[in-house]
Amino acid sequence: MNFRAFRIHNDANGYRAGIEEMRVDELSPGEVLVKAAYSSVNYKDALAGTGKGKILRRFPLNAGIDVAGYVAASTDPAFKEGDAVLCTGCGLSETRDGGYAEYVRLESKWAIPLPAGLSLRESMVIGTAGFTAALALYRMQQNGQTPELGPIVVTGATGGVGMLAIDILTCAGYSAHAITGKADQFDFLIGLGAKQCISRKELFWSQRPLETARWAGAIDNVGGDMLAGLSRVIEPCGNIAICGNAGGIELATTVMPFIIRGLSLLGIASAGTARSIRDDIWQHLADDWKPRNLDRIETKEAGFDELEPVFAKMLAGESFGRTLVRFG
Ligand SMILES: NC(=O)c1ccc[n+]([C@@H]2O[C@H](COP(=O)([O-])OP(=O)(O)OC[C@H]3O[C@@H](n4cnc5c(N)ncnc54)[C@H](OP(=O)(O)O)[C@@H]3O)[C@@H](O)[C@H]2O)c1
């Protein structure tokens, strides 16, 4: 059977990506063949699709780190034709063919049955971005974070992870504050649940090892100076979940926040999350942490042959919410 895929090559003819035809028997191996219904665009997809970041560890591969769809065939009896499933990360578009394709073959250990309470479409508006935001909260709570300790600040607030983090934190009973480079979007962020919005451009971080504490914790998508600044202003025993590097990869801080305030930095690596934690998090996302504003967080729908401008905007720091990718 022939189908279309957004495939990335890197060979003697250079790094290139685009739509091409392929056959099901050319896909990476796995027990479950899925007819894709939706995927989504994440920062990593923009890096992979343009060659601006080293995401793929072998070539060629189909792009797309997320997919949701219906089982077309399965050699694992745990899945039957027509079952709705989803997968985020788990090597898609890194070591195996990813979700920007009409058909995707998954290893059954990574195919998650769509939890009751979510549609396939909703699962991909959430996608890796929402899974990452939820994983950040999950790890913070494991390390003692509670709503009573005070507000949690989210950086890169108008991006996919940022918007979903604000919504999920609010569902979970936290007071979410937002730091954004887009001051004209304060009202939008307040509509998602943010209790306070701060312009990134007006933030000032002094170079003292500790500043007056301002937040009980943080979900950081930016890294660099932002993360260093945050490390100096978190209340005693707070957590910073480090999700992203949209603003840089360096981290210049001192030991003082750790030995005086007991700060914890929690690394968030969504792609490699263990299956048991994945199951827990998707249950939360379908239930008590289900974002209430998915219809507004999904700001764009695109075919998988319309992704180049979406990638360019994302890499320019101009993302706003989530782009859903549809098939058929
Ligand atoms: N660890 C993981 O497992 C994991 C999973 C998913 C994503 N990520 C990472 O998390 C970050 C966000 O991902 P995403 O999908 O939400 O991307 P996104 O939709 O493109 O959002 C990124 C946001 O970061 C802010 N930003 C962009 N450039 C910046 C700069 N130079 N300095 C400061 N802020 C900047 C912008 O928000 P404002 O204009 O509102 O400030 C932008 O909307 C990325 O670095 C991504 O690689 C990590």
The ligand as an SDF file (V2000), in Angstrom:
LIG
                    3D

 48 52  0  0  0  0  0  0  0  0999 V2000
   11.9460   18.7020   27.7150 N   0  0  0  0  0  0  0  0  0  0  0  0
   11.0170   18.2230   26.9120 C   0  0  0  0  0  0  0  0  0  0  0  0
   10.6670   17.0500   26.9470 O   0  0  0  0  0  0  0  0  0  0  0  0
   10.3740   19.1820   25.9580 C   0  0  0  0  0  0  0  0  0  0  0  0
    9.1620   18.8650   25.3320 C   0  0  0  0  0  0  0  0  0  0  0  0
    8.5570   19.8460   24.5270 C   0  0  0  0  0  0  0  0  0  0  0  0
    9.1850   21.0710   24.3430 C   0  0  0  0  0  0  0  0  0  0  0  0
   10.3760   21.2970   24.9300 N   0  0  0  0  0  0  0  0  0  0  0  0
   11.0740   22.5850   24.7830 C   0  0  0  0  0  0  0  0  0  0  0  0
   10.2850   23.5640   25.4330 O   0  0  0  0  0  0  0  0  0  0  0  0
   10.4150   24.8160   24.7450 C   0  0  0  0  0  0  0  0  0  0  0  0
    9.0260   25.2840   24.3460 C   0  0  0  0  0  0  0  0  0  0  0  0
    8.4650   24.3670   23.4170 O   0  0  0  0  0  0  0  0  0  0  0  0
    7.1150   24.7340   22.6670 P   0  0  0  0  0  0  0  0  0  0  0  0
    6.7170   23.5570   21.8600 O   0  0  0  0  0  0  0  0  0  0  0  0
    6.1740   25.3380   23.6380 O   0  0  0  0  0  0  0  0  0  0  0  0
    7.6530   25.8900   21.6880 O   0  0  0  0  0  0  0  0  0  0  0  0
    6.9120   27.1740   21.1580 P   0  0  0  0  0  0  0  0  0  0  0  0
    5.4580   26.8840   20.9910 O   0  0  0  0  0  0  0  0  0  0  0  0
    7.6880   27.6430   20.0040 O   0  0  0  0  0  0  0  0  0  0  0  0
    7.0450   28.2100   22.3630 O   0  0  0  0  0  0  0  0  0  0  0  0
    8.2580   28.7820   22.7520 C   0  0  0  0  0  0  0  0  0  0  0  0
    7.9820   30.1080   23.4570 C   0  0  0  0  0  0  0  0  0  0  0  0
    9.1810   30.5210   24.0970 O   0  0  0  0  0  0  0  0  0  0  0  0
    9.2820   31.9310   24.0690 C   0  0  0  0  0  0  0  0  0  0  0  0
   10.5340   32.2920   23.3700 N   0  0  0  0  0  0  0  0  0  0  0  0
   10.8510   32.0450   22.0850 C   0  0  0  0  0  0  0  0  0  0  0  0
   12.0670   32.5250   21.7960 N   0  0  0  0  0  0  0  0  0  0  0  0
   12.5490   33.0570   22.9350 C   0  0  0  0  0  0  0  0  0  0  0  0
   13.7510   33.7120   23.2890 C   0  0  0  0  0  0  0  0  0  0  0  0
   14.7310   33.9140   22.4050 N   0  0  0  0  0  0  0  0  0  0  0  0
   13.9180   34.1300   24.5710 N   0  0  0  0  0  0  0  0  0  0  0  0
   12.9400   33.9330   25.4720 C   0  0  0  0  0  0  0  0  0  0  0  0
   11.7510   33.3330   25.1820 N   0  0  0  0  0  0  0  0  0  0  0  0
   11.5760   32.9000   23.9480 C   0  0  0  0  0  0  0  0  0  0  0  0
    8.0620   32.4460   23.3100 C   0  0  0  0  0  0  0  0  0  0  0  0
    7.0420   32.7160   24.2780 O   0  0  0  0  0  0  0  0  0  0  0  0
    6.7210   34.2040   24.8200 P   0  0  0  0  0  0  0  0  0  0  0  0
    6.7540   35.0990   23.6200 O   0  0  0  0  0  0  0  0  0  0  0  0
    5.3760   34.0770   25.4390 O   0  0  0  0  0  0  0  0  0  0  0  0
    7.7920   34.5280   25.8060 O   0  0  0  0  0  0  0  0  0  0  0  0
    7.6300   31.2340   22.4910 C   0  0  0  0  0  0  0  0  0  0  0  0
    6.2530   31.2920   22.1830 O   0  0  0  0  0  0  0  0  0  0  0  0
   11.3370   24.5520   23.5580 C   0  0  0  0  0  0  0  0  0  0  0  0
   12.6550   24.9130   23.9200 O   0  0  0  0  0  0  0  0  0  0  0  0
   11.2430   23.0450   23.3700 C   0  0  0  0  0  0  0  0  0  0  0  0
   12.3860   22.5100   22.7630 O   0  0  0  0  0  0  0  0  0  0  0  0
   10.9840   20.3820   25.7290 C   0  0  0  0  0  0  0  0  0  0  0  0
  1  2  1  0
  2  3  2  0
  2  4  1  0
  4  5  1  0
  4 48  2  0
  5  6  2  0
  6  7  1  0
  7  8  2  0
  8  9  1  0
  8 48  1  0
  9 10  1  0
  9 46  1  0
 10 11  1  0
 11 12  1  0
 11 44  1  0
 12 13  1  0
 13 14  1  0
 14 15  2  0
 14 16  1  0
 14 17  1  0
 17 18  1  0
 18 19  2  0
 18 20  1  0
 18 21  1  0
 21 22  1  0
 22 23  1  0
 23 24  1  0
 23 42  1  0
 24 25  1  0
 25 26  1  0
 25 36  1  0
 26 27  1  0
 26 35  1  0
 27 28  2  0
 28 29  1  0
 29 30  1  0
 29 35  2  0
 30 31  1  0
 30 32  2  0
 32 33  1  0
 33 34  2  0
 34 35  1  0
 36 37  1  0
 36 42  1  0
 37 38  1  0
 38 39  2  0
 38 40  1  0
 38 41  1  0
 42 43  1  0
 44 45  1  0
 44 46  1  0
 46 47  1  0
M  CHG  2   8   1  16  -1
M  END
$$$$
